[in-house]
Amino acid sequence: MTTSKVLRCYKSLLFSLIAICLLITINACEPDLSDDQIPLATFSDIHINLNLPAYNNLRTVGGYVYLNDGGNRGIILYHQSASNFIAYDRNCSYQPNNACATVGMHSSTLYMVDDCCGSTFDLATGQPTGGVAWRPLRKYQTILSGSELVITNSIVE
C-alpha cells in the first residue's frame, strides 16, 4: 500500500469518527420525550359562581385566581378575554414530580413562573417562554354559561 492510499484511508476513518461523534453529541442534546410527563389528574367538575366575592379578580380581563381543587397542584384560572377563561394545572411541566414544581402568576401578571426551576410560561398558550421547561402547561376545559363557569378534567390541547 502506498503512503497516499494510507493517508486517504486515515482521512476517511477520521472523517467517519468525527461524523459519529457529532451525531452522538446532537442526540444527547435532544430532550428525552419519555420524561417530564405531568401526571394525569382526575377531579370532579368545578362549578364557580363568578358573582361571588371570592372571584372578584375574574370579573376583569387579565384577572386570575388560584384554585386548590383540581389539577395536581391546584389550578390557575385566568380571564383571557370577554368570554374566555383558561384553567392551567399549576404543576410545572419540568420535573413535575419534584415537590416544588408549582407554577404561579408572576408579580407583573404578564406570565406564569415556576420559582423552583425558573421556567416561565405564556398566559395565552401555556407554552414555555424561558427556563428549562420545554413542554406546555396542562390546560383544562372551561365552559361559561351566564355567571357560572365550569372547569372539567378534560385536557385541552
N, CA, C and O atoms as a GROMACS GRO file, in nm:
protein
  628
    1MET      N    1   0.084  -0.116   0.000
    1MET     CA    2   0.000   0.000   0.000
    1MET      C    3   0.089   0.124   0.000
    1MET      O    4   0.188   0.130   0.074
    2THR      N    5   0.055   0.220  -0.082
    2THR     CA    6   0.136   0.341  -0.089
    2THR      C    7   0.098   0.436   0.023
    2THR      O    8  -0.008   0.424   0.086
    3THR      N    9   0.186   0.531   0.045
    3THR     CA   10   0.164   0.629   0.152
    3THR      C   11   0.039   0.711   0.126
    3THR      O   12  -0.034   0.742   0.220
    4SER      N   13   0.013   0.748   0.002
    4SER     CA   14  -0.105   0.829  -0.030
    4SER      C   15  -0.235   0.751  -0.004
    4SER      O   16  -0.334   0.809   0.040
    5LYS      N   17  -0.234   0.619  -0.031
    5LYS     CA   18  -0.353   0.538  -0.004
    5LYS      C   19  -0.376   0.527   0.147
    5LYS      O   20  -0.490   0.531   0.193
    6VAL      N   21  -0.269   0.512   0.223
    6VAL     CA   22  -0.281   0.502   0.368
    6VAL      C   23  -0.336   0.633   0.425
    6VAL      O   24  -0.423   0.632   0.512
    7LEU      N   25  -0.284   0.746   0.374
    7LEU     CA   26  -0.333   0.876   0.421
    7LEU      C   27  -0.481   0.896   0.388
    7LEU      O   28  -0.556   0.948   0.471
    8ARG      N   29  -0.522   0.855   0.268
    8ARG     CA   30  -0.664   0.866   0.231
    8ARG      C   31  -0.750   0.779   0.321
    8ARG      O   32  -0.859   0.818   0.361
    9CYS      N   33  -0.699   0.662   0.354
    9CYS     CA   34  -0.772   0.571   0.442
    9CYS      C   35  -0.786   0.632   0.582
    9CYS      O   36  -0.894   0.626   0.642
   10TYR      N   37  -0.678   0.692   0.633
   10TYR     CA   38  -0.682   0.757   0.764
   10TYR      C   39  -0.776   0.877   0.763
   10TYR      O   40  -0.850   0.900   0.859
   11LYS      N   41  -0.772   0.955   0.655
   11LYS     CA   42  -0.860   1.071   0.644
   11LYS      C   43  -1.006   1.027   0.644
   11LYS      O   44  -1.091   1.087   0.710
   12SER      N   45  -1.034   0.922   0.569
   12SER     CA   46  -1.170   0.870   0.563
   12SER      C   47  -1.216   0.820   0.700
   12SER      O   48  -1.329   0.845   0.741
   13LEU      N   49  -1.128   0.750   0.770
   13LEU     CA   50  -1.158   0.699   0.903
   13LEU      C   51  -1.180   0.815   1.001
   13LEU      O   52  -1.273   0.812   1.081
   14LEU      N   53  -1.094   0.916   0.994
   14LEU     CA   54  -1.105   1.032   1.081
   14LEU      C   55  -1.236   1.106   1.055
   14LEU      O   56  -1.304   1.147   1.149
   15PHE      N   57  -1.272   1.124   0.928
   15PHE     CA   58  -1.397   1.190   0.894
   15PHE      C   59  -1.516   1.112   0.950
   15PHE      O   60  -1.610   1.171   1.004
   16SER      N   61  -1.512   0.980   0.937
   16SER     CA   62  -1.621   0.896   0.989
   16SER      C   63  -1.632   0.909   1.140
   16SER      O   64  -1.743   0.918   1.193
   17LEU      N   65  -1.520   0.910   1.210
   17LEU     CA   66  -1.522   0.923   1.356
   17LEU      C   67  -1.578   1.059   1.399
   17LEU      O   68  -1.654   1.067   1.495
   18ILE      N   69  -1.539   1.164   1.329
   18ILE     CA   70  -1.591   1.297   1.361
   18ILE      C   71  -1.742   1.301   1.338
   18ILE      O   72  -1.815   1.357   1.420
   19ALA      N   73  -1.789   1.244   1.229
   19ALA     CA   74  -1.932   1.242   1.199
   19ALA      C   75  -2.009   1.166   1.307
   19ALA      O   76  -2.115   1.210   1.349
   20ILE      N   77  -1.957   1.053   1.351
   20ILE     CA   78  -2.022   0.974   1.456
   20ILE      C   79  -2.027   1.053   1.586
   20ILE      O   80  -2.129   1.054   1.655
   21CYS      N   81  -1.916   1.118   1.621
   21CYS     CA   82  -1.912   1.198   1.744
   21CYS      C   83  -2.013   1.312   1.739
   21CYS      O   84  -2.080   1.341   1.839
   22LEU      N   85  -2.025   1.377   1.624
   22LEU     CA   86  -2.123   1.485   1.610
   22LEU      C   87  -2.266   1.434   1.626
   22LEU      O   88  -2.347   1.498   1.691
   23LEU      N   89  -2.296   1.319   1.567
   23LEU     CA   90  -2.430   1.262   1.579
   23LEU      C   91  -2.462   1.228   1.724
   23LEU      O   92  -2.573   1.254   1.772
   24ILE      N   93  -2.367   1.171   1.794
   24ILE     CA   94  -2.387   1.137   1.935
   24ILE      C   95  -2.411   1.264   2.016
   24ILE      O   96  -2.499   1.267   2.102
   25THR      N   97  -2.334   1.367   1.990
   25THR     CA   98  -2.348   1.493   2.063
   25THR      C   99  -2.483   1.557   2.036
   25THR      O  100  -2.548   1.604   2.129
   26ILE      N  101  -2.526   1.559   1.912
   26ILE     CA  102  -2.654   1.619   1.877
   26ILE      C  103  -2.768   1.542   1.943
   26ILE      O  104  -2.859   1.604   1.998
   27ASN      N  105  -2.764   1.410   1.938
   27ASN     CA  106  -2.870   1.330   2.000
   27ASN      C  107  -2.872   1.346   2.151
   27ASN      O  108  -2.979   1.340   2.211
   28ALA      N  109  -2.758   1.367   2.213
   28ALA     CA  110  -2.753   1.385   2.358
   28ALA      C  111  -2.817   1.516   2.400
   28ALA      O  112  -2.860   1.528   2.515
   29CYS      N  113  -2.825   1.614   2.312
   29CYS     CA  114  -2.882   1.744   2.346
   29CYS      C  115  -3.034   1.748   2.331
   29CYS      O  116  -3.097   1.841   2.380
   30GLU      N  117  -3.093   1.651   2.266
   30GLU     CA  118  -3.237   1.650   2.248
   30GLU      C  119  -3.304   1.608   2.378
   30GLU      O  120  -3.252   1.522   2.449
   31PRO      N  121  -3.421   1.667   2.409
   31PRO     CA  122  -3.490   1.628   2.531
   31PRO      C  123  -3.540   1.484   2.522
   31PRO      O  124  -3.574   1.436   2.414
   32ASP      N  125  -3.545   1.418   2.634
   32ASP     CA  126  -3.597   1.282   2.641
   32ASP      C  127  -3.748   1.292   2.653
   32ASP      O  128  -3.801   1.325   2.759
   33LEU      N  129  -3.818   1.264   2.544
   33LEU     CA  130  -3.962   1.282   2.541
   33LEU      C  131  -4.036   1.185   2.632
   33LEU      O  132  -4.156   1.204   2.657
   34SER      N  133  -3.970   1.083   2.682
   34SER     CA  134  -4.036   0.990   2.773
   34SER      C  135  -4.039   1.044   2.915
   34SER      O  136  -4.112   0.991   2.999
   35ASP      N  137  -3.962   1.149   2.944
   35ASP     CA  138  -3.957   1.208   3.078
   35ASP      C  139  -4.047   1.330   3.084
   35ASP      O  140  -4.104   1.374   2.984
   36ASP      N  141  -4.058   1.385   3.203
   36ASP     CA  142  -4.125   1.513   3.225
   36ASP      C  143  -4.273   1.513   3.189
   36ASP      O  144  -4.325   1.615   3.144
   37GLN      N  145  -4.340   1.402   3.206
   37GLN     CA  146  -4.484   1.399   3.183
   37GLN      C  147  -4.557   1.446   3.308
   37GLN      O  148  -4.532   1.395   3.417
   38ILE      N  149  -4.646   1.543   3.294
   38ILE     CA  150  -4.730   1.583   3.407
   38ILE      C  151  -4.828   1.469   3.432
   38ILE      O  152  -4.896   1.425   3.339
   39PRO      N  153  -4.836   1.421   3.556
   39PRO     CA  154  -4.930   1.312   3.584
   39PRO      C  155  -5.073   1.355   3.554
   39PRO      O  156  -5.109   1.472   3.569
   40LEU      N  157  -5.155   1.259   3.511
   40LEU     CA  158  -5.296   1.288   3.486
   40LEU      C  159  -5.365   1.313   3.619
   40LEU      O  160  -5.340   1.241   3.717
   41ALA      N  161  -5.450   1.411   3.623
   41ALA     CA  162  -5.526   1.442   3.745
   41ALA      C  163  -5.673   1.417   3.716
   41ALA      O  164  -5.727   1.466   3.617
   42THR      N  165  -5.736   1.342   3.802
   42THR     CA  166  -5.880   1.321   3.787
   42THR      C  167  -5.949   1.398   3.899
   42THR      O  168  -5.913   1.386   4.017
   43PHE      N  169  -6.046   1.478   3.862
   43PHE     CA  170  -6.122   1.554   3.961
   43PHE      C  171  -6.262   1.576   3.907
   43PHE      O  172  -6.285   1.573   3.786
   44SER      N  173  -6.354   1.598   3.998
   44SER     CA  174  -6.492   1.627   3.959
   44SER      C  175  -6.499   1.767   3.902
   44SER      O  176  -6.415   1.852   3.931
   45ASP      N  177  -6.600   1.790   3.819
   45ASP     CA  178  -6.618   1.924   3.763
   45ASP      C  179  -6.622   2.028   3.874
   45ASP      O  180  -6.681   2.006   3.980
   46ILE      N  181  -6.558   2.140   3.849
   46ILE     CA  182  -6.556   2.251   3.945
   46ILE      C  183  -6.652   2.358   3.895
   46ILE      O  184  -6.636   2.410   3.784
   47HIS      N  185  -6.752   2.390   3.976
   47HIS     CA  186  -6.853   2.490   3.940
   47HIS      C  187  -6.822   2.618   4.016
   47HIS      O  188  -6.808   2.618   4.138
   48ILE      N  189  -6.810   2.728   3.942
   48ILE     CA  190  -6.775   2.856   4.003
   48ILE      C  191  -6.883   2.959   3.969
   48ILE      O  192  -6.917   2.980   3.853
   49ASN      N  193  -6.936   3.022   4.073
   49ASN     CA  194  -7.029   3.133   4.055
   49ASN      C  195  -6.946   3.260   4.051
   49ASN      O  196  -6.894   3.304   4.153
   50LEU      N  197  -6.932   3.318   3.934
   50LEU     CA  198  -6.847   3.434   3.915
   50LEU      C  199  -6.897   3.559   3.988
   50LEU      O  200  -6.825   3.658   3.998
   51ASN      N  201  -7.020   3.555   4.040
   51ASN     CA  202  -7.074   3.668   4.116
   51ASN      C  203  -7.030   3.668   4.262
   51ASN      O  204  -7.049   3.767   4.332
   52LEU      N  205  -6.971   3.558   4.308
   52LEU     CA  206  -6.927   3.552   4.448
   52LEU      C  207  -6.804   3.640   4.469
   52LEU      O  208  -6.719   3.651   4.380
   53PRO      N  209  -6.794   3.703   4.586
   53PRO     CA  210  -6.679   3.792   4.615
   53PRO      C  211  -6.543   3.723   4.601
   53PRO      O  212  -6.444   3.789   4.568
   54ALA      N  213  -6.536   3.594   4.626
   54ALA     CA  214  -6.408   3.522   4.616
   54ALA      C  215  -6.351   3.527   4.475
   54ALA      O  216  -6.231   3.505   4.456
   55TYR      N  217  -6.436   3.555   4.376
   55TYR     CA  218  -6.392   3.554   4.237
   55TYR      C  219  -6.395   3.694   4.174
   55TYR      O  220  -6.402   3.706   4.052
   56ASN      N  221  -6.390   3.799   4.256
   56ASN     CA  222  -6.389   3.937   4.204
   56ASN      C  223  -6.278   3.960   4.103
   56ASN      O  224  -6.298   4.032   4.005
   57ASN      N  225  -6.161   3.899   4.124
   57ASN     CA  226  -6.049   3.917   4.030
   57ASN      C  227  -6.082   3.868   3.890
   57ASN      O  228  -6.022   3.913   3.792
   58LEU      N  229  -6.177   3.776   3.878
   58LEU     CA  230  -6.211   3.720   3.748
   58LEU      C  231  -6.311   3.806   3.671
   58LEU      O  232  -6.345   3.775   3.557
   59ARG      N  233  -6.358   3.913   3.732
   59ARG     CA  234  -6.458   3.997   3.664
   59ARG      C  235  -6.397   4.084   3.556
   59ARG      O  236  -6.468   4.133   3.468
   60THR      N  237  -6.266   4.103   3.560
   60THR     CA  238  -6.200   4.183   3.456
   60THR      C  239  -6.104   4.096   3.375
   60THR      O  240  -6.043   4.003   3.427
   61VAL      N  241  -6.094   4.128   3.248
   61VAL     CA  242  -6.000   4.058   3.161
   61VAL      C  243  -5.859   4.077   3.217
   61VAL      O  244  -5.820   4.189   3.252
   62GLY      N  245  -5.784   3.968   3.224
   62GLY     CA  246  -5.649   3.972   3.280
   62GLY      C  247  -5.644   3.930   3.425
   62GLY      O  248  -5.536   3.909   3.481
   63GLY      N  249  -5.761   3.916   3.487
   63GLY     CA  250  -5.766   3.872   3.626
   63GLY      C  251  -5.743   3.722   3.638
   63GLY      O  252  -5.759   3.647   3.542
   64TYR      N  253  -5.706   3.680   3.757
   64TYR     CA  254  -5.682   3.538   3.781
   64TYR      C  255  -5.708   3.505   3.927
   64TYR      O  256  -5.708   3.593   4.013
   65VAL      N  257  -5.731   3.377   3.954
   65VAL     CA  258  -5.738   3.325   4.090
   65VAL      C  259  -5.670   3.190   4.093
   65VAL      O  260  -5.658   3.122   3.992
   66TYR      N  261  -5.625   3.153   4.212
   66TYR     CA  262  -5.572   3.019   4.235
   66TYR      C  263  -5.685   2.935   4.294
   66TYR      O  264  -5.757   2.979   4.384
   67LEU      N  265  -5.701   2.815   4.242
   67LEU     CA  266  -5.799   2.721   4.296
   67LEU      C  267  -5.723   2.602   4.353
   67LEU      O  268  -5.636   2.546   4.288
   68ASN      N  269  -5.757   2.564   4.475
   68ASN     CA  270  -5.691   2.448   4.536
   68ASN      C  271  -5.747   2.317   4.484
   68ASN      O  272  -5.678   2.215   4.483
   69ASP      N  273  -5.873   2.320   4.440
   69ASP     CA  274  -5.935   2.198   4.386
   69ASP      C  275  -5.892   2.182   4.241
   69ASP      O  276  -5.870   2.280   4.170
   70GLY      N  277  -5.880   2.058   4.198
   70GLY     CA  278  -5.849   2.029   4.059
   70GLY      C  279  -5.701   2.032   4.028
   70GLY      O  280  -5.622   2.092   4.100
   71GLY      N  281  -5.667   1.966   3.920
   71GLY     CA  282  -5.527   1.957   3.880
   71GLY      C  283  -5.445   1.877   3.979
   71GLY      O  284  -5.499   1.817   4.072
   72ASN      N  285  -5.315   1.876   3.959
   72ASN     CA  286  -5.226   1.805   4.051
   72ASN      C  287  -5.186   1.892   4.169
   72ASN      O  288  -5.174   1.843   4.282
   73ARG      N  289  -5.164   2.019   4.143
   73ARG     CA  290  -5.120   2.112   4.248
   73ARG      C  291  -5.212   2.234   4.256
   73ARG      O  292  -5.173   2.340   4.305
   74GLY      N  293  -5.334   2.216   4.207
   74GLY     CA  294  -5.427   2.327   4.200
   74GLY      C  295  -5.433   2.382   4.059
   74GLY      O  296  -5.370   2.330   3.968
   75ILE      N  297  -5.511   2.487   4.043
   75ILE     CA  298  -5.536   2.545   3.910
   75ILE      C  299  -5.516   2.696   3.915
   75ILE      O  300  -5.552   2.761   4.013
   76ILE      N  301  -5.459   2.751   3.808
   76ILE     CA  302  -5.461   2.895   3.786
   76ILE      C  303  -5.574   2.920   3.687
   76ILE      O  304  -5.569   2.873   3.573
   77LEU      N  305  -5.675   2.993   3.730
   77LEU     CA  306  -5.786   3.027   3.642
   77LEU      C  307  -5.766   3.171   3.596
   77LEU      O  308  -5.762   3.263   3.677
   78TYR      N  309  -5.752   3.188   3.466
   78TYR     CA  310  -5.716   3.317   3.406
   78TYR      C  311  -5.827   3.365   3.314
   78TYR      O  312  -5.875   3.289   3.229
   79HIS      N  313  -5.869   3.489   3.329
   79HIS     CA  314  -5.972   3.550   3.245
   79HIS      C  315  -5.903   3.612   3.124
   79HIS      O  316  -5.849   3.723   3.131
   80GLN      N  317  -5.905   3.539   3.013
   80GLN     CA  318  -5.828   3.581   2.895
   80GLN      C  319  -5.896   3.689   2.812
   80GLN      O  320  -5.833   3.786   2.772
   81SER      N  321  -6.025   3.672   2.787
   81SER     CA  322  -6.100   3.769   2.707
   81SER      C  323  -6.243   3.773   2.758
   81SER      O  324  -6.277   3.701   2.853
   82ALA      N  325  -6.327   3.856   2.698
   82ALA     CA  326  -6.462   3.877   2.748
   82ALA      C  327  -6.536   3.748   2.782
   82ALA      O  328  -6.603   3.739   2.885
   83SER      N  329  -6.523   3.648   2.698
   83SER     CA  330  -6.597   3.524   2.722
   83SER      C  331  -6.506   3.401   2.730
   83SER      O  332  -6.554   3.289   2.713
   84ASN      N  333  -6.378   3.422   2.754
   84ASN     CA  334  -6.285   3.308   2.755
   84ASN      C  335  -6.203   3.304   2.883
   84ASN      O  336  -6.137   3.401   2.920
   85PHE      N  337  -6.210   3.189   2.950
   85PHE     CA  338  -6.131   3.163   3.069
   85PHE      C  339  -6.041   3.044   3.040
   85PHE      O  340  -6.081   2.951   2.971
   86ILE      N  341  -5.920   3.047   3.093
   86ILE     CA  342  -5.826   2.937   3.075
   86ILE      C  343  -5.791   2.882   3.212
   86ILE      O  344  -5.762   2.957   3.305
   87ALA      N  345  -5.795   2.749   3.225
   87ALA     CA  346  -5.761   2.682   3.351
   87ALA      C  347  -5.633   2.602   3.330
   87ALA      O  348  -5.632   2.503   3.256
   88TYR      N  349  -5.525   2.645   3.396
   88TYR     CA  350  -5.396   2.577   3.387
   88TYR      C  351  -5.370   2.496   3.513
   88TYR      O  352  -5.395   2.543   3.624
   89ASP      N  353  -5.318   2.375   3.495
   89ASP     CA  354  -5.269   2.298   3.609
   89ASP      C  355  -5.145   2.370   3.660
   89ASP      O  356  -5.060   2.411   3.582
   90ARG      N  357  -5.134   2.385   3.791
   90ARG     CA  358  -5.019   2.456   3.849
   90ARG      C  359  -4.895   2.368   3.853
   90ARG      O  360  -4.788   2.415   3.893
   91ASN      N  361  -4.907   2.242   3.814
   91ASN     CA  362  -4.792   2.151   3.813
   91ASN      C  363  -4.700   2.189   3.697
   91ASN      O  364  -4.742   2.185   3.581
   92CYS      N  365  -4.576   2.224   3.727
   92CYS     CA  366  -4.479   2.260   3.623
   92CYS      C  367  -4.453   2.139   3.533
   92CYS      O  368  -4.455   2.025   3.579
   93SER      N  369  -4.428   2.165   3.407
   93SER     CA  370  -4.402   2.057   3.312
   93SER      C  371  -4.258   2.008   3.317
   93SER      O  372  -4.226   1.906   3.256
   94TYR      N  373  -4.171   2.078   3.389
   94TYR     CA  374  -4.032   2.033   3.403
   94TYR      C  375  -4.018   1.963   3.538
   94TYR      O  376  -4.045   2.023   3.642
   95GLN      N  377  -3.977   1.840   3.536
   95GLN     CA  378  -3.964   1.757   3.656
   95GLN      C  379  -4.088   1.771   3.744
   95GLN      O  380  -4.079   1.815   3.858
   96PRO      N  381  -4.206   1.733   3.690
   96PRO     CA  382  -4.332   1.757   3.758
   96PRO      C  383  -4.348   1.682   3.891
   96PRO      O  384  -4.435   1.717   3.971
   97ASN      N  385  -4.267   1.580   3.914
   97ASN     CA  386  -4.278   1.507   4.040
   97ASN      C  387  -4.195   1.569   4.152
   97ASN      O  388  -4.201   1.523   4.266
   98ASN      N  389  -4.119   1.674   4.121
   98ASN     CA  390  -4.044   1.749   4.222
   98ASN      C  391  -4.144   1.815   4.317
   98ASN      O  392  -4.246   1.867   4.273
   99ALA      N  393  -4.115   1.813   4.445
   99ALA     CA  394  -4.206   1.871   4.544
   99ALA      C  395  -4.231   2.019   4.520
   99ALA      O  396  -4.339   2.070   4.553
  100CYS      N  397  -4.135   2.089   4.462
  100CYS     CA  398  -4.151   2.235   4.445
  100CYS      C  399  -4.192   2.273   4.303
  100CYS      O  400  -4.189   2.392   4.270
  101ALA      N  401  -4.230   2.179   4.219
  101ALA     CA  402  -4.263   2.208   4.079
  101ALA      C  403  -4.403   2.267   4.067
  101ALA      O  404  -4.493   2.206   4.009
  102THR      N  405  -4.421   2.387   4.123
  102THR     CA  406  -4.551   2.452   4.124
  102THR      C  407  -4.542   2.588   4.055
  102THR      O  408  -4.455   2.670   4.086
  103VAL      N  409  -4.632   2.610   3.962
  103VAL     CA  410  -4.635   2.734   3.883
  103VAL      C  411  -4.729   2.835   3.950
  103VAL      O  412  -4.834   2.799   4.003
  104GLY      N  413  -4.688   2.960   3.946
  104GLY     CA  414  -4.772   3.068   3.996
  104GLY      C  415  -4.766   3.186   3.900
  104GLY      O  416  -4.687   3.187   3.806
  105MET      N  417  -4.850   3.283   3.925
  105MET     CA  418  -4.850   3.403   3.843
  105MET      C  419  -4.734   3.492   3.885
  105MET      O  420  -4.710   3.512   4.004
  106HIS      N  421  -4.661   3.543   3.788
  106HIS     CA  422  -4.553   3.638   3.818
  106HIS      C  423  -4.615   3.766   3.872
  106HIS      O  424  -4.729   3.799   3.839
  107SER      N  425  -4.542   3.838   3.955
  107SER     CA  426  -4.595   3.960   4.017
  107SER      C  427  -4.639   4.065   3.914
  107SER      O  428  -4.724   4.149   3.944
  108SER      N  429  -4.583   4.060   3.794
  108SER     CA  430  -4.624   4.152   3.688
  108SER      C  431  -4.758   4.114   3.627
  108SER      O  432  -4.820   4.194   3.556
  109THR      N  433  -4.804   3.992   3.653
  109THR     CA  434  -4.923   3.930   3.594
  109THR      C  435  -4.916   3.922   3.442
  109THR      O  436  -5.019   3.914   3.375
  110LEU      N  437  -4.795   3.925   3.387
  110LEU     CA  438  -4.777   3.914   3.242
  110LEU      C  439  -4.747   3.771   3.198
  110LEU      O  440  -4.762   3.739   3.081
  111TYR      N  441  -4.705   3.686   3.291
  111TYR     CA  442  -4.672   3.548   3.260
  111TYR      C  443  -4.672   3.466   3.388
  111TYR      O  444  -4.682   3.520   3.498
  112MET      N  445  -4.662   3.334   3.373
  112MET     CA  446  -4.656   3.243   3.487
  112MET      C  447  -4.513   3.195   3.504
  112MET      O  448  -4.436   3.192   3.408
  113VAL      N  449  -4.477   3.158   3.627
  113VAL     CA  450  -4.339   3.120   3.656
  113VAL      C  451  -4.336   3.008   3.760
  113VAL      O  452  -4.418   3.003   3.851
  114ASP      N  453  -4.239   2.919   3.743
  114ASP     CA  454  -4.207   2.819   3.846
  114ASP      C  455  -4.078   2.867   3.912
  114ASP      O  456  -3.972   2.863   3.850
  115ASP      N  457  -4.087   2.911   4.036
  115ASP     CA  458  -3.969   2.963   4.106
  115ASP      C  459  -3.867   2.855   4.136
  115ASP      O  460  -3.751   2.886   4.162
  116CYS      N  461  -3.907   2.729   4.132
  116CYS     CA  462  -3.815   2.619   4.160
  116CYS      C  463  -3.714   2.600   4.047
  116CYS      O  464  -3.593   2.596   4.072
  117CYS      N  465  -3.762   2.589   3.923
  117CYS     CA  466  -3.671   2.565   3.810
  117CYS      C  467  -3.646   2.691   3.728
  117CYS      O  468  -3.558   2.693   3.642
  118GLY      N  469  -3.723   2.797   3.754
  118GLY     CA  470  -3.703   2.923   3.683
  118GLY      C  471  -3.773   2.931   3.548
  118GLY      O  472  -3.753   3.028   3.475
  119SER      N  473  -3.853   2.831   3.514
  119SER     CA  474  -3.922   2.834   3.385
  119SER      C  475  -4.037   2.934   3.387
  119SER      O  476  -4.102   2.953   3.489
  120THR      N  477  -4.060   2.997   3.272
  120THR     CA  478  -4.171   3.090   3.256
  120THR      C  479  -4.263   3.040   3.146
  120THR      O  480  -4.221   2.968   3.055
  121PHE      N  481  -4.392   3.079   3.155
  121PHE     CA  482  -4.493   3.027   3.063
  121PHE      C  483  -4.584   3.140   3.016
  121PHE      O  484  -4.619   3.230   3.092
  122ASP      N  485  -4.622   3.133   2.888
  122ASP     CA  486  -4.710   3.230   2.826
  122ASP      C  487  -4.852   3.215   2.880
  122ASP      O  488  -4.902   3.103   2.893
  123LEU      N  489  -4.917   3.326   2.913
  123LEU     CA  490  -5.053   3.320   2.967
  123LEU      C  491  -5.156   3.272   2.866
  123LEU      O  492  -5.250   3.202   2.903
  124ALA      N  493  -5.140   3.309   2.741
  124ALA     CA  494  -5.240   3.275   2.640
  124ALA      C  495  -5.233   3.129   2.596
  124ALA      O  496  -5.335   3.070   2.561
  125THR      N  497  -5.113   3.071   2.599
  125THR     CA  498  -5.096   2.936   2.543
  125THR      C  499  -5.046   2.833   2.643
  125THR      O  500  -5.066   2.713   2.623
  126GLY      N  501  -4.982   2.877   2.750
  126GLY     CA  502  -4.920   2.783   2.844
  126GLY      C  503  -4.786   2.731   2.796
  126GLY      O  504  -4.724   2.649   2.864
  127GLN      N  505  -4.741   2.779   2.681
  127GLN     CA  506  -4.612   2.735   2.626
  127GLN      C  507  -4.497   2.795   2.707
  127GLN      O  508  -4.507   2.908   2.755
  128PRO      N  509  -4.388   2.719   2.723
  128PRO     CA  510  -4.272   2.774   2.793
  128PRO      C  511  -4.209   2.888   2.713
  128PRO      O  512  -4.199   2.881   2.591
  129THR      N  513  -4.167   2.992   2.784
  129THR     CA  514  -4.104   3.107   2.720
  129THR      C  515  -3.963   3.131   2.771
  129THR      O  516  -3.891   3.216   2.719
  130GLY      N  517  -3.923   3.057   2.872
  130GLY     CA  518  -3.790   3.070   2.927
  130GLY      C  519  -3.764   2.961   3.029
  130GLY      O  520  -3.857   2.895   3.075
  131GLY      N  521  -3.638   2.942   3.062
  131GLY     CA  522  -3.602   2.839   3.159
  131GLY      C  523  -3.584   2.704   3.095
  131GLY      O  524  -3.566   2.693   2.973
  132VAL      N  525  -3.588   2.600   3.176
  132VAL     CA  526  -3.556   2.465   3.130
  132VAL      C  527  -3.677   2.385   3.082
  132VAL      O  528  -3.660   2.283   3.014
  133ALA      N  529  -3.798   2.428   3.114
  133ALA     CA  530  -3.917   2.354   3.069
  133ALA      C  531  -3.930   2.363   2.918
  133ALA      O  532  -3.903   2.467   2.858
  134TRP      N  533  -3.972   2.253   2.857
  134TRP     CA  534  -3.991   2.254   2.712
  134TRP      C  535  -4.130   2.204   2.673
  134TRP      O  536  -4.166   2.209   2.556
  135ARG      N  537  -4.207   2.157   2.769
  135ARG     CA  538  -4.345   2.118   2.744
  135ARG      C  539  -4.438   2.229   2.795
  135ARG      O  540  -4.403   2.301   2.889
  136PRO      N  541  -4.556   2.244   2.734
  136PRO     CA  542  -4.651   2.343   2.784
  136PRO      C  543  -4.716   2.296   2.914
  136PRO      O  544  -4.708   2.179   2.950
  137LEU      N  545  -4.780   2.389   2.982
  137LEU     CA  546  -4.860   2.354   3.099
  137LEU      C  547  -4.986   2.283   3.052
  137LEU      O  548  -5.030   2.301   2.938
  138ARG      N  549  -5.043   2.203   3.139
  138ARG     CA  550  -5.167   2.134   3.105
  138ARG      C  551  -5.284   2.231   3.122
  138ARG      O  552  -5.293   2.304   3.221
  139LYS      N  553  -5.374   2.231   3.020
  139LYS     CA  554  -5.494   2.315   3.023
  139LYS      C  555  -5.616   2.226   3.035
  139LYS      O  556  -5.623   2.118   2.976
  140TYR      N  557  -5.712   2.272   3.114
  140TYR     CA  558  -5.839   2.201   3.131
  140TYR      C  559  -5.952   2.280   3.066
  140TYR      O  560  -5.948   2.402   3.057
  141GLN      N  561  -6.052   2.206   3.020
  141GLN     CA  562  -6.167   2.267   2.952
  141GLN      C  563  -6.245   2.356   3.048
  141GLN      O  564  -6.268   2.319   3.164
  142THR      N  565  -6.286   2.472   2.999
  142THR     CA  566  -6.374   2.561   3.075
  142THR      C  567  -6.500   2.586   2.993
  142THR      O  568  -6.495   2.597   2.871
  143ILE      N  569  -6.613   2.593   3.063
  143ILE     CA  570  -6.742   2.618   2.998
  143ILE      C  571  -6.810   2.732   3.073
  143ILE      O  572  -6.836   2.722   3.193
  144LEU      N  573  -6.838   2.841   3.002
  144LEU     CA  574  -6.903   2.957   3.063
  144LEU      C  575  -7.049   2.960   3.022
  144LEU      O  576  -7.082   2.954   2.903
  145SER      N  577  -7.137   2.970   3.122
  145SER     CA  578  -7.280   2.981   3.096
  145SER      C  579  -7.335   3.087   3.192
  145SER      O  580  -7.356   3.061   3.310
  146GLY      N  581  -7.358   3.206   3.138
  146GLY     CA  582  -7.403   3.316   3.224
  146GLY      C  583  -7.293   3.353   3.322
  146GLY      O  584  -7.181   3.387   3.282
  147SER      N  585  -7.325   3.346   3.451
  147SER     CA  586  -7.225   3.378   3.553
  147SER      C  587  -7.165   3.252   3.615
  147SER      O  588  -7.091   3.259   3.714
  148GLU      N  589  -7.197   3.136   3.556
  148GLU     CA  590  -7.139   3.011   3.607
  148GLU      C  591  -7.029   2.963   3.512
  148GLU      O  592  -7.046   2.958   3.390
  149LEU      N  593  -6.917   2.929   3.572
  149LEU     CA  594  -6.804   2.875   3.497
  149LEU      C  595  -6.778   2.734   3.548
  149LEU      O  596  -6.771   2.711   3.669
  150VAL      N  597  -6.764   2.641   3.456
  150VAL     CA  598  -6.735   2.502   3.492
  150VAL      C  599  -6.598   2.465   3.438
  150VAL      O  600  -6.567   2.491   3.321
  151ILE      N  601  -6.517   2.405   3.522
  151ILE     CA  602  -6.386   2.352   3.481
  151ILE      C  603  -6.397   2.201   3.488
  151ILE      O  604  -6.431   2.145   3.592
  152THR      N  605  -6.367   2.135   3.376
  152THR     CA  606  -6.371   1.989   3.373
  152THR      C  607  -6.229   1.934   3.371
  152THR      O  608  -6.134   2.009   3.349
  153ASN      N  609  -6.215   1.804   3.394
  153ASN     CA  610  -6.080   1.746   3.387
  153ASN      C  611  -6.045   1.702   3.245
  153ASN      O  612  -5.948   1.628   3.225
  154SER      N  613  -6.124   1.745   3.147
  154SER     CA  614  -6.090   1.719   3.006
  154SER      C  615  -5.972   1.809   2.968
  154SER      O  616  -5.976   1.930   2.989
  155ILE      N  617  -5.870   1.748   2.911
  155ILE     CA  618  -5.749   1.822   2.875
  155ILE      C  619  -5.769   1.890   2.740
  155ILE      O  620  -5.816   1.828   2.645
  156VAL      N  621  -5.732   2.016   2.734
  156VAL     CA  622  -5.739   2.094   2.610
  156VAL      C  623  -5.600   2.096   2.550
  156VAL      O  624  -5.503   2.131   2.618
  157GLU      N  625  -5.588   2.058   2.425
  157GLU     CA  626  -5.457   2.057   2.357
  157GLU      C  627  -5.430   2.191   2.294
  157GLU      O  628  -5.325   2.210   2.233
   0.00000   0.00000   0.00000
